[in-house]
Amino acid sequence: MIMKKFIAAMLVAIVPTMAFSQKFGNLNSSEIIPLMPEYKDAQTELETLSKQYEEELKYMSDEYTKKVEDYEKQRETLPENIRQRREEEIMSSREKADEYYNSCRVNLDAKQNELMAAINTKLLKAIQAVGEEGQFICVFDMAAGVIPFVNATLTTDVTEQVKAKLGIK
């Protein structure tokens, strides 16, 4: 009986201490990601790719416009079969430009997803390393918007630690 009272007293003393020693962290990834060199490189790569697509689209658009203008100038003097063929060429040219535009959008989105996946993976590894080193139970990302509330006074902001782990000042 004395032993049970002793164990109960120890539990009463230890359990609250254990509860207060649990550490939770928080960070804001939207402050970190733009500072990562990989993010800046990704933005540069996407801008370069986008400019290449824009140049090709401009070329296709100029070709389309030229065909339309030429057709408009000659339409009244062209025989019916040539006029129909030119109209089909113009429509085909427009359809190709539209298809290319859609293809460019898909390719840009895929490239952005690919580049951001690598950045997010690197960030996640840094967050996990900080969490393990700091012995945090959990680290919440305030930018994710998944957690409706995190009391910042009861958690530790680990944003600077994660930046340091990534080599960002």
C-alpha positions in Angstrom: 0.0 0.0 0.0 2.8 2.4 0.8 4.5 1.4 -2.5 1.3 2.3 -4.4 1.1 5.7 -2.7 4.7 6.3 -3.5 4.3 5.4 -7.2 1.1 7.5 -7.4 3.0 10.5 -5.8 5.8 10.0 -8.3 3.4 10.0 -11.2 1.7 13.1 -10.0 5.1 14.8 -9.8 6.5 13.5 -13.1 3.5 13.7 -15.5 3.0 17.4 -15.3 6.8 17.9 -15.8 6.7 15.7 -18.8 3.8 17.6 -20.3 5.6 20.9 -19.9 8.8 19.6 -21.3 7.2 18.8 -24.6 8.4 21.3 -27.3 6.5 22.4 -30.3 8.0 24.6 -33.1 6.6 26.8 -35.8 7.9 28.5 -38.9 6.7 30.3 -41.9 8.0 28.6 -45.0 6.8 31.6 -47.2 9.6 33.6 -45.6 12.2 30.9 -46.2 11.5 29.6 -49.7 12.1 33.0 -51.6 15.5 33.3 -49.9 16.7 29.9 -51.0 19.2 30.0 -53.9 17.4 27.1 -55.5 14.2 29.2 -55.6 16.0 32.1 -57.3 17.5 29.6 -59.8 14.1 28.1 -60.5 12.6 31.5 -61.1 15.4 32.3 -63.6 15.0 29.0 -65.3 11.2 29.4 -65.6 11.6 33.0 -66.9 14.0 31.8 -69.6 11.7 29.0 -70.6 8.8 31.4 -70.7 10.6 33.9 -72.9 11.5 31.1 -75.3 7.9 30.1 -75.5 6.8 33.7 -75.9 9.2 34.3 -78.8 7.9 31.2 -80.6 4.3 32.2 -80.0 5.1 35.7 -81.3 6.6 34.2 -84.4 3.5 32.0 -84.9 1.2 34.9 -84.3 3.1 37.1 -86.8 2.9 34.3 -89.4 -0.8 34.0 -88.8 -1.3 37.8 -89.1 0.7 37.9 -92.3 -1.4 35.0 -93.8 -4.6 36.8 -92.9 -3.5 40.1 -94.3 -2.3 38.5 -97.5 -5.6 36.7 -97.8 -7.6 39.8 -97.2 -5.7 41.7 -99.9 -6.2 38.9 -102.5 -9.5 37.4 -101.5 -11.6 39.0 -104.2 -9.3 38.0 -107.0 -8.7 34.4 -105.9 -10.5 31.5 -107.5 -12.8 29.6 -105.2 -10.6 26.5 -104.7 -7.5 28.6 -103.8 -9.6 30.8 -101.5 -10.9 27.8 -99.6 -7.4 26.3 -99.4 -6.0 29.6 -98.0 -8.9 29.8 -95.4 -8.1 26.3 -94.3 -4.4 27.2 -94.0 -5.3 30.2 -91.9 -7.6 28.1 -89.7 -4.9 25.4 -89.4 -2.3 28.0 -88.5 -4.5 29.4 -85.8 -5.3 26.0 -84.4 -1.5 25.1 -84.3 -0.8 28.4 -82.4 -3.6 27.6 -79.9 -2.3 24.0 -79.4 1.3 25.3 -79.0 0.1 27.9 -76.4 -1.7 25.2 -74.4 1.3 22.9 -74.6 3.5 25.7 -73.4 1.3 26.3 -70.4 1.3 22.6 -69.5 5.1 22.4 -69.9 5.6 25.5 -67.7 3.4 24.2 -65.0 5.1 20.8 -65.1 8.5 22.4 -64.9 7.4 24.7 -62.0 6.1 21.7 -60.1 9.3 19.7 -60.7 11.5 22.6 -59.5 9.3 23.4 -56.5 9.2 19.7 -55.5 13.0 19.7 -55.2 12.9 23.0 -53.2 10.2 21.7 -50.9 12.1 18.4 -50.3 15.2 20.3 -49.3 13.2 22.6 -47.0 11.5 19.6 -45.4 14.8 17.9 -44.7 16.1 21.1 -43.0 12.9 21.3 -40.9 13.2 17.7 -39.9 16.9 18.2 -39.0 16.0 21.2 -36.8 13.1 19.3 -35.3 15.3 16.4 -34.4 18.2 18.5 -33.1 15.9 20.7 -31.0 13.9 17.7 -29.8 10.6 19.2 -31.0 7.6 17.0 -31.0 6.1 18.8 -33.9 7.0 21.8 -36.1 4.0 23.7 -37.6 4.3 25.6 -40.9 2.2 28.8 -40.4 2.2 29.4 -44.2 0.6 26.1 -45.0 -2.8 27.2 -43.7 -3.7 23.6 -42.7 -3.6 24.3 -38.9 -6.3 26.7 -37.9 -4.5 28.0 -34.8 -1.1 27.8 -33.3 -0.3 29.7 -30.2 3.0 31.4 -31.0 3.7 32.1 -27.3 3.6 28.4 -26.5 5.7 27.3 -29.5 9.2 28.1 -30.5 9.7 29.9 -33.8 12.4 27.8 -35.6 12.4 29.9 -38.9 15.9 31.2 -38.2 17.2 27.8 -37.3 15.8 26.3 -40.6 17.3 29.2 -42.5 20.7 28.6 -40.9 20.4 24.8 -41.7 19.8 25.9 -45.3 22.7 28.3 -45.2 20.4 31.3 -45.6 21.1 34.6 -43.8 
